[in-house]
Amino acid sequence: MTQDELTAWALANGWQMMAGCPSLTKPNNPKEAIVRMVLKATVVNLEVKKPAGKWEKVSGAPYASVVADPEHGVPQGLGFDSIPSFSTLMRSNKDSRVFASFGKPG
């Protein structure tokens, strides 16, 4: 996957851009990112924010190693499976964004 493809996938699945990175937020604090993808020139890094506020790299891979998985919907090769409750967090963020748009005038 390319940088643009990863960004498009993330934004379509509940992630939002924060500080230039696709990020997932805390369900009870949608202004604070706790998971982010740092998109660099040749690699993408997956980082998790520690309770002390410091970002920790969980995994990283060259774009060529990250492949779309149409069966499960989550790109393979980046280590999303290393984050406990990742799918629940992603679903919660996506639901929050959908429901937030209901209250806005069209």
For each residue, the residues with C-beta under 8 A, 3 or more apart:
1: 5 6 9 63 66 67 68 75
2: 5 6 63
3: 6 7 39 44 63
4: 7 8
5: 1 2 8 9 68
6: 1 2 3 9 10 22 37 39 44 63 66 75
7: 3 4 10 11 22 39
8: 4 5 11 12
9: 1 5 6 12 13 68 75
10: 6 7 13 15 22 37
11: 7 8 15 16 17 22
12: 8 9
13: 9 10 73 90 94
14: 24 90 91 92 93 94 95 96 97
15: 10 11 22 23 24 37 90 93
16: 11 22 23 25 93 97
17: 11 20 21 22 23
18: 21 23 25 33 36
19: 23 33 36
20: 17
21: 17 18 33 36 37 38 39
22: 6 7 10 11 15 16 17 36 37 39
23: 15 16 17 18 19 33 34 35 36 37
24: 14 15 33 34 35 36 89 90 93
25: 16 18 29 30 31 32 33 34 93 96
26: 29 30 32 34
27: 30 89 92 93 96
28:
29: 25 26 32
30: 25 26 27 96
31: 25
32: 25 26 29 49
33: 18 19 21 23 24 25 36 49
34: 23 24 25 26 48 49 89
35: 23 24 46 47 48 49 83 86 89
36: 18 19 21 22 23 24 33 46 47 49 55
37: 6 10 15 21 22 23 44 45 46 47 78
38: 21 44 45 46 47
39: 3 6 7 21 22 44
40: 43 44 45
41:
42: 62 63
43: 40 60 61 62 63
44: 3 6 37 38 39 40 60 61 63 66 78
45: 37 38 40 57 59 60
46: 35 36 37 38 57 58 59 60 78 79 80 82 83
47: 35 36 37 38 55 56 57 58
48: 34 35 55 56 58 83
49: 32 33 34 35 36 53 54 55 56
50: 53 54 55 56
51:
52:
53: 49 50
54: 49 50
55: 36 47 48 49 50
56: 47 48 49 50
57: 45 46 47 60
58: 46 47 48 79 82 83
59: 45 46 78 79 82
60: 43 44 45 46 57 78
61: 43 44 65 66 77 78 79
62: 42 43 65 66
63: 1 2 3 6 42 43 44 66
64:
65: 61 62 77
66: 1 6 44 61 62 63 75 76 77 78
67: 1 75 76 77
68: 1 5 9 75 76
69: 72 73 74 75 76
70: 73
71:
72: 69
73: 13 69 70
74: 69 80 86 87 90
75: 1 6 9 66 67 68 69 78 80
76: 66 67 68 69
77: 61 65 66 67
78: 37 44 46 59 60 61 66 75
79: 46 58 59 61 82 83
80: 46 74 75 83 86
81: 86
82: 46 58 59 79
83: 35 46 48 58 79 80 86 89
84:
85: 88 89
86: 35 74 80 81 83 89 90
87: 74 90 91
88: 85 91 92
89: 24 27 34 35 83 85 86 92 93
90: 13 14 15 24 74 86 87 93 94
91: 14 87 88 94 95
92: 14 27 88 89 95 96
93: 14 15 16 24 25 27 89 90 96 97
94: 13 14 90 91 97 98
95: 14 91 92 98 99
96: 14 25 27 30 92 93 99 100
97: 14 16 93 94 100 101
98: 94 95 101 102
99: 95 96 102 103
100: 96 97 103 104
101: 97 98 104
102: 98 99
103: 99 100
104: 100 101
105:
106:
